[in-house]
């Protein structure tokens, strides 16, 4: 179990430090219903990660590991494909990054966050976790890694739960600061939002490029033992 957990910690950390969801929850906390909406957004995020990860466990678990405790060939092919996608995605993001961080612009949908109903805030958290092109491949890779390791079902669920908790730390940090600090926390959260907005593209480009290379290496090690 320890080896599998070590394999997925990198994916969880990468999901946790995704700047856009962090910016989104900070903007949500600044709305009149910030406490309720912030919690709903985080719950939606957790549910999205858990459901996508569970689906991958259900797909991967029947195959299990080989007699030599090696992941099945399909898991290697999946990791290789996801790795290549992340490498190309990271390279594209790096090429498109603003030369001057001060010129960085947030997505237009963030301007409507203060007008979203609680149900839509929940759906937004769900979508950013499970349907986002940046986070979904990492969660799929984590689920495939856990499910194809040949662990008992209980340990698979435990590792997935740890993955989800770590992947949510990026949202839990501003949420905790807001709930504890209240109005005094707005300055701190504003500074976090400004930094994340300016460096979002560069951070994610480097992160995905590095993790993509790792997945490519993992996939090759499975396909070419």
Buried (B, 14 or more C-beta within 10 A) or exposed (E): BEEBBEBBBBBBBBBBBBBBBBBBBBBBBBBEBBBEBBBBBBBBBBBBBBBBBBBBBEBBBEBBBBEEEBBBEBBBEBBBBBBBBBBEBBBEBBEEBBEEBEEBEBEEEBEEBBEBEEEBBBBBBBBBBBEBEBBBBBBBBBBBBBBBBBBEEEBBBBBBEBBBBBBBBBBBBBBEBBBEEEEEBBEBBEEBBBBBBBBBBBBBBBBBBBBBBBBBEBBBBBBEE
